Amino acid sequence: MIFLPFYFTKMCFIKSKPFLFACLYFVLCFTSAKAQEQDFNKWSIEASTGFGKPISPFAPKYFSSKNNTYFAFNKINHFDIGTRYMISPYFGIRMGVTYVNITNASGSNSLPFETELYKIDIQGVINMGHVLNFDQFTSRLGLLAHFGLQFSKLKIKENENAGKMDSDGGFIIGITPQYKISDRIVFNADFSYTGNFRQHLNWDGSYAANNKNLFGIMHDLTIGITYYIGKHKQHADWYWNNLDLIKTQKMLEYEAKIKDLQKDTDKDDIPDYLDLEKNTPAGSIVDSKGRAVIKEKTSPKNTESIVANNSNLSQKDKDFTAIFENGNNEVYFDFNQVNPNKDSKKKIVAIIAYMKKYPESKATLNGYTDNRGGEELNKRLGLRRSQKVKEIIELYGVDPSRISLVSKGIDELMTEGKNDLESLALARRVVIVLQ
């Protein structure tokens, strides 16, 4: 088996298709060079074994499994090894070689035969785990879908045509469930359907009586191991599960603009883009929209000194005010995500601490979105974001009856007439109103 890839490459390509092989090699090298700046691993080596079951065509009195057992497999007869390169966390390219030993099934009353199948394939791979947002509920389960071309040779070992060869070609399509054991090793299963468009021999090695171009069908069911290669911690298969972003230069510039946007004209600790009263007197205690809640006759330098020096405020009032001073009443989200981003998680912790300290307090979670997508879609997305924040709060023992959900949908105030990334990012949030 160690020399199988080299032997098969020689049979399928060196003699007949060297240019195709060179092109595929160039494509893999080129895509590798184009994506070096991304901070996830892209390469993997995959090996698996299992069952390869030819379905048709067979000559009369030949069977690879027992009669009336469509899903039954004869014996472990499939061995393959391959390498995969992920261009992005969503799409990649896989190249592999396969060996299948096809024989008559014991107890099937088939005439004896033995055929060897050597196959090489080049396939596109879609990370369905990312497409279906598996990261919303698991960090260990994944799913890949693959499809592409395969070129194969049949070698007849035992039959009237022993020693003859048949060159075939067609397509392959399948799905691969994954279970992550560690950041480097993944256990996977695979079910594939292979179709040969120009098969000249039956799977048992005999010639068809009236048809020189047969359509061959084979099912493969395998299990195996994937090993990830690279210097980064995460492979592309699981990159989004840690809630990181692929930070291009444009994203870094965007983050810098967000920081510049925190302008506060009246120094009330509410940035101007949220402040409905940009001229509140110095020393006023304000709500999340910058509107004065408590106005002091004195003019201390900041609201923190008001809270510290005003003996009329209860401890609850002080804690309540601190929530707004620190901006802990607004939780932000990345585009099309329902999990709060990293910077917002500590804000939820502050809300949880307040609600546990004051059991009579209640919270209303108002979910907002940016203006991309339809109104109905954004209504659902706003509600899902509120629900996610509620779930996190409940996990820490807060009674769910104390939490109300509201979906505001598109934040018209933040996005009206605006399409810049800064405004859109600030619109994607859940505003927590404490009572």
C-alpha positions in Angstrom: 0.0 0.0 0.0 2.9 2.4 0.5 3.7 2.4 -3.2 0.0 2.5 -4.3 -0.1 6.3 -5.0 3.1 6.1 -7.1 2.0 3.0 -9.0 -1.5 4.3 -9.7 -0.2 7.7 -10.8 2.1 6.0 -13.3 -0.8 3.9 -14.7 -3.4 6.7 -15.0 -1.3 9.7 -15.9 2.3 9.2 -16.9 1.1 7.1 -19.8 -2.0 8.9 -20.8 -2.6 12.3 -19.0 0.6 13.9 -17.9 -0.5 17.4 -18.8 -3.7 17.1 -16.7 -1.7 16.0 -13.7 0.8 18.9 -14.1 -2.1 21.4 -14.3 -3.7 20.1 -11.1 -0.4 20.3 -9.3 0.0 23.9 -10.6 -3.5 24.9 -9.3 -2.7 23.6 -5.8 0.6 25.4 -5.6 -0.9 28.6 -6.9 -3.8 28.6 -4.5 -1.4 28.0 -1.7 0.7 31.0 -2.6 -2.4 33.2 -2.9 -3.7 32.6 0.7 -0.5 32.7 2.8 -1.7 35.8 4.7 -4.6 34.1 6.3 -4.2 32.8 9.9 -5.6 29.3 9.7 -4.1 26.0 8.5 -5.1 25.0 5.0 -3.5 21.6 4.3 -4.5 18.2 5.6 -3.6 14.5 5.0 -6.5 12.0 5.0 -6.4 8.2 5.1 -9.4 5.8 5.4 -10.5 2.3 4.9 -13.9 0.5 4.6 -16.2 -1.0 2.1 -16.4 -0.5 -1.7 -19.5 -2.1 -3.2 -20.0 -2.2 -6.9 -23.7 -2.0 -7.8 -23.8 -2.5 -11.5 -23.1 -3.7 -14.1 -22.6 -7.5 -13.5 -22.9 -10.4 -15.8 -25.4 -13.1 -14.9 -24.5 -15.3 -12.0 -21.9 -12.8 -10.7 -22.5 -11.0 -7.4 -20.4 -8.8 -5.1 -22.9 -9.2 -2.2 -25.7 -11.5 -1.2 -29.0 -11.2 -3.1 -31.5 -8.7 -1.9 -29.0 -6.9 0.3 -28.6 -3.5 -1.4 -26.8 -1.9 1.5 -24.8 -5.0 2.6 -21.0 -4.9 2.1 -18.9 -8.0 1.5 -15.6 -7.2 3.3 -13.1 -4.5 4.0 -11.8 -3.9 0.6 -11.4 -0.1 0.2 -8.2 1.8 1.0 -7.5 5.4 0.1 -5.2 8.3 0.9 -5.5 11.9 -0.1 -4.5 15.5 0.5 -6.8 18.5 0.9 -6.2 22.2 0.5 -8.8 24.7 1.8 -8.7 28.0 -0.1 -11.1 29.5 2.5 -13.0 28.2 5.5 -15.8 27.4 3.1 -14.2 25.8 0.0 -11.2 23.7 -0.9 -9.7 21.2 -3.3 -9.0 17.5 -2.6 -6.8 15.0 -4.5 -6.7 11.3 -3.6 -5.9 7.8 -4.8 -8.0 4.7 -4.0 -7.6 0.9 -4.2 -10.6 -1.4 -4.1 -10.4 -5.2 -4.3 -13.7 -6.6 -5.8 -14.5 -10.3 -5.3 -17.6 -12.5 -5.2 -19.4 -12.5 -1.9 -19.2 -15.5 0.3 -22.5 -17.3 0.4 -24.0 -15.4 -2.5 -23.8 -18.4 -5.0 -21.8 -16.1 -7.3 -19.2 -17.5 -9.7 -15.7 -16.7 -8.5 -14.0 -13.6 -9.8 -11.5 -10.9 -8.6 -11.1 -7.4 -10.0 -8.8 -4.6 -8.8 -9.9 -1.0 -9.1 -7.2 1.8 -9.0 -8.7 5.3 -9.0 -7.4 8.9 -8.8 -9.8 11.8 -8.1 -9.8 15.6 -8.0 -12.7 17.2 -6.2 -14.1 20.4 -4.8 -14.9 20.4 -1.1 -17.6 22.5 0.6 -17.5 23.0 4.3 -21.2 22.4 5.1 -20.5 22.9 8.8 -19.8 26.5 8.2 -22.6 27.0 5.6 -25.1 25.5 8.1 -23.6 27.4 11.1 -22.7 24.3 13.1 -20.6 26.6 15.3 -23.9 27.9 16.8 -24.4 24.6 18.7 -21.1 22.5 18.5 -17.4 22.9 18.4 -16.6 19.2 17.5 -19.0 18.1 14.8 -18.4 19.1 11.2 -19.7 18.1 7.8 -18.0 18.3 4.4 -19.5 17.7 0.9 -17.3 16.8 -2.0 -17.8 16.4 -5.7 -15.5 16.1 -8.8 -13.9 13.9 -11.4 -12.3 10.5 -11.1 -10.2 8.4 -13.5 -9.8 4.7 -12.9 -8.4 1.4 -14.2 -9.9 -2.0 -13.8 -7.4 -4.9 -13.6 -8.9 -8.4 -14.0 -7.2 -10.9 -11.7 -9.5 -13.9 -11.9 -11.9 -14.5 -14.7 -11.9 -15.5 -18.4 -10.3 -12.1 -19.1 -7.6 -12.3 -16.4 -4.8 -9.9 -17.1 -6.8 -7.5 -19.1 -7.1 -3.8 -18.2 -9.9 -1.3 -18.7 -9.5 2.5 -18.5 -12.6 4.3 -17.1 -13.7 7.8 -16.0 -16.6 9.6 -14.5 -17.7 11.5 -11.4 -17.7 11.1 -7.6 -19.9 12.8 -5.1 -20.3 12.3 -1.3 -20.6 13.6 2.2 -18.1 13.4 5.1 -19.3 13.8 8.7 -16.4 14.8 11.1 -15.6 14.6 14.8 -12.8 16.7 16.1 -10.5 14.8 18.5 -8.0 17.6 18.8 -6.8 20.7 16.8 -4.7 18.3 14.7 -6.6 15.1 14.5 -10.2 14.5 13.2 -12.1 11.3 13.0 -14.2 11.1 9.8 -16.7 8.9 8.0 -17.6 9.1 4.4 -20.3 7.9 2.0 -19.5 8.3 -1.7 -21.3 7.6 -5.0 -19.1 6.9 -8.0 -20.3 6.8 -11.6 -18.3 5.6 -14.6 -19.5 7.0 -17.9 -17.3 4.8 -20.2 -16.8 1.4 -18.5 -16.1 -1.4 -21.0 -16.0 -4.4 -18.6 -18.5 -5.5 -16.0 -17.2 -5.4 -12.4 -16.7 -9.1 -12.6 -14.3 -8.7 -15.5 -16.5 -10.0 -18.3 -17.5 -8.1 -21.4 -21.1 -6.9 -21.8 -22.9 -8.7 -24.6 -24.5 -5.8 -26.4 -23.0 -2.6 -24.9 -19.4 -1.4 -25.2 -20.0 1.7 -23.0 -21.4 0.8 -19.7 -22.4 3.0 -16.8 -20.7 1.7 -13.7 -22.0 2.5 -10.2 -20.1 2.0 -6.9 -20.9 2.9 -3.3 -18.2 3.4 -0.8 -18.6 3.6 3.0 -15.4 4.3 4.9 -14.0 5.6 8.2 -10.6 7.3 8.7 -8.4 9.9 10.2 -7.6 13.4 9.0 -4.3 15.1 10.1 -4.0 18.9 9.8 -0.7 20.5 8.8 0.4 24.0 9.5 1.8 26.4 12.1 -1.6 27.9 13.2 -3.8 26.6 16.0 -6.9 26.1 13.9 -7.6 24.5 10.6 -10.0 26.1 8.1 -12.5 23.3 8.8 -13.0 24.7 12.4 -11.8 28.3 12.1 -15.1 30.0 12.7 -15.9 27.9 15.8 -13.6 30.1 17.8 -15.5 33.3 16.7 -12.4 34.8 15.1 -12.5 36.8 11.9 -10.1 36.7 8.9 -8.7 40.1 9.4 -7.7 41.7 6.1 -6.1 45.1 6.0 -9.6 46.5 5.2 -11.0 45.0 8.4 -8.1 46.4 10.5 -8.8 49.9 9.0 -12.5 49.4 9.8 -11.7 48.6 13.5 -9.6 51.7 13.7 -12.5 53.9 12.4 -14.8 52.3 15.0 -12.5 53.7 17.7 -12.4 57.1 16.2 -16.2 57.1 16.2 -16.4 57.2 20.0 -16.5 61.0 20.1 -18.3 62.4 23.1 -19.1 66.2 22.7 -20.7 66.7 26.2 -18.4 64.3 28.0 -21.3 62.3 29.5 -19.7 59.0 28.5 -22.3 58.4 25.8 -20.7 58.6 22.3 -22.3 61.1 20.0 -23.7 58.5 17.6 -26.0 57.3 20.4 -26.5 60.5 22.3 -29.9 62.1 21.8 -28.9 65.0 24.0 -25.5 66.1 23.0 -25.5 69.2 25.3 -26.4 67.7 28.8 -24.9 69.8 31.6 -21.7 68.6 33.1 -22.3 66.4 36.0 -25.6 65.0 34.8 -26.3 61.2 35.2 -27.6 60.0 31.8 -29.3 56.9 30.4 -28.0 54.8 27.5 -29.2 57.5 25.0 -27.5 60.4 26.7 -30.6 61.8 28.2 -30.3 63.3 31.7 -31.7 61.1 34.4 -30.3 63.0 37.5 -29.1 66.6 37.3 -26.8 67.9 40.0 -26.4 71.6 40.9 -22.7 71.1 41.3 -20.5 70.4 38.3 -18.0 67.7 39.2 -15.7 66.5 36.5 -17.5 63.3 35.8 -20.5 61.1 36.7 -18.3 58.8 38.7 -17.6 61.5 41.3 -21.3 62.3 41.5 -22.1 58.7 42.4 -19.3 58.6 44.9 -20.2 61.9 46.6 -24.0 61.9 46.5 -25.3 60.3 49.7 -28.8 60.4 48.4 -28.1 57.7 45.8 -28.7 54.1 47.0 -26.2 51.4 46.2 -28.6 50.0 43.7 -28.8 53.4 42.0 -25.0 53.5 41.9 -24.8 50.0 40.4 -27.5 50.9 37.9 -25.6 54.0 36.8 -22.4 52.1 36.5 -24.0 49.8 33.9 -24.6 52.8 31.6 -21.3 54.5 32.4 -19.4 51.5 31.2 -21.6 50.9 28.2 -22.6 47.4 29.5 -26.1 47.8 28.3 -25.3 47.3 24.7 -24.1 44.0 23.2 -22.6 44.0 19.7 -22.6 41.3 17.0 -20.6 40.5 13.8 -22.3 40.4 10.5 -25.1 37.8 10.2 -24.1 36.3 13.6 -26.2 35.6 16.6 -23.4 35.0 19.1 -22.1 38.2 20.7 -18.6 39.2 19.6 -15.7 38.9 22.0 -15.7 42.5 23.3 -19.3 42.2 24.3 -19.1 39.1 26.4 -17.8 41.0 29.5 -20.8 43.3 29.2 -23.2 40.4 29.6 -21.3 39.4 32.7 -21.9 42.8 34.2 -25.7 42.5 33.5 -25.8 39.1 35.1 -24.0 40.3 38.2 -26.5 43.2 38.6 -29.6 41.0 38.1 -28.3 38.4 40.6 -27.5 41.1 43.1 -31.0 42.6 42.7 -33.5 39.7 42.3 -36.4 42.1 41.8 -34.8 43.7 38.7 -36.0 42.8 35.2 -34.5 43.3 31.8 -35.9 43.9 28.3 -33.6 42.8 25.4 -34.1 44.8 22.3 -32.5 43.2 19.2 -31.3 45.3 16.3 -29.8 44.6 12.9 -28.1 46.6 10.1 -30.0 47.4 6.9 -28.7 44.5 4.8 -31.4 42.0 3.9 -35.2 42.1 4.0 -37.3 43.5 6.8 -38.8 40.1 7.8 -35.4 38.4 7.7 -33.9 41.1 10.0 -36.9 40.9 12.4 -36.0 37.2 12.9 -32.3 37.9 13.2 -33.0 40.6 15.8 -35.1 38.2 17.8 -32.4 35.4 17.6 -29.8 37.8 18.9 -32.0 38.7 21.9 -32.7 35.0 22.5 -29.0 34.2 22.5 -28.3 37.0 25.1 -31.2 35.7 27.2 -29.8 32.1 27.0 -26.4 33.3 28.3 -28.0 35.2 31.2 -30.2 32.1 32.1 -27.1 29.9 32.1 -25.9 31.8 35.2 -29.1 31.2 37.2 -31.3 34.2 36.3 -35.0 33.3 36.2 -36.1 33.6 32.5 -39.4 35.1 33.6 -37.5 38.3 34.5 -36.3 38.7 30.9 -38.4 40.0 28.0 -37.5 39.8 24.3 -38.2 42.4 21.7 -37.1 42.4 18.0 -36.6 45.9 16.7 -35.2 44.7 13.3 -33.3 47.2 11.3 -32.0 50.1 13.4 -33.3 53.0 11.2 -31.7 55.6 13.4 -28.2 54.2 12.8 -28.5 53.1 9.2 -30.8 55.6 7.5 -29.0 56.8 4.4 -25.8 55.0 5.5 -23.9 52.1 4.1 -20.5 52.5 5.7 -19.1 49.7 7.7 -18.9 51.7 10.9 -22.6 52.5 11.0 -23.6 49.0 10.1 -21.4 47.5 12.8 -22.9 49.8 15.5 -26.4 49.0 14.4 -25.9 45.2 15.0 -26.6 45.1 18.7 -28.9 44.1 21.6 -29.8 47.0 23.9 -30.5 45.9 27.5 -33.1 48.0 29.3 -33.0 47.3 33.1 -36.0 48.0 35.3 
